[in-house]
Every structure is written in structure tokens, then in C-alpha cells.
Amino acid sequence: MKKGLTIGLTGLIILVIGAIVYAVATQQADSGEYNEFTQCVADSGATFYGAFWCPHCLEQKRLFGSSNRALPYVECSTPDQQSQTQECIDANVQSYPTWEFGDGSRETGSLPLSLIAERTNCALPVTE
């Protein structure tokens, strides 16, 4: 019985430590270095069209860090990956990612943040 109790307590301690580490990491990730930039991009009228299975779209989101949740993102793929959503068909999206900017112009591919900043007139945060 002692061995079972020791294993149980060890498991509980590991679980608590894991929860604390997760909470701290989540809090830091939620600070979102690019939150203001991402909000400005959204406010500029830009739209980011992509597909959940597209590696270039995932790379584009990764550049925004945890702030990517506020991107003006439109999912174009159906869940079965066999066709495109009507919104993307209507927008004539031909490849992923596609960025459409407030002036109606488009760029395809994973774009550097500096180009998105230029096309949206949004300031990138100053990094130290």
C-alpha cells in the first residue's frame, strides 16, 4: 500500500507542476507581441485566405505568434480537403495563402511581416 500511495502522490505532484508550467506558458503566449499589429491589419480591411492543411498558411500564422488568433483569416478548405468554401470561390481565391488588402490588391504566398505592415500601413512592434 505504501508503494501505491507513493506512486499516486508522485503522479499528483507531476500533474500540479505540469499545470503550473502550462498556466505560465499560456499567460506568456497570450501577451501577444503582435496583438496591436494584428488588430491594425484586421482594421485595415485586409483578409488572409488559407487552408488548415496548407504548410505556407501555417507558417504565415506562426509569424504572428499567439496574436494569430486575431488575424482576419478566412478558412477556404472544406473539412474533407476536397473542395473550397463558397466564400473563397466567390472571392476567386486560387492559391494559399492569399492576402487581399483594403485597396483590393492581392499577394500570394507566406508574406514577411514587413510587407504586410507596408501594405496595411500598420506599424510593426519594435523588437529589442
Secondary structure, DSSP 4 states (H G I P E B T S, - for coil): -HHHHHHHHHHHHHHHHHHHHHHHHHHHHHT-TTHHHHHHHHHTT-EEEE-TT-HHHHHHHHHTGGGGGGS-EEE-B-TTSSSB-HHHHHTT--SSSEEE-TTS-EEESPPPHHHHHHHHT-PPPPP-
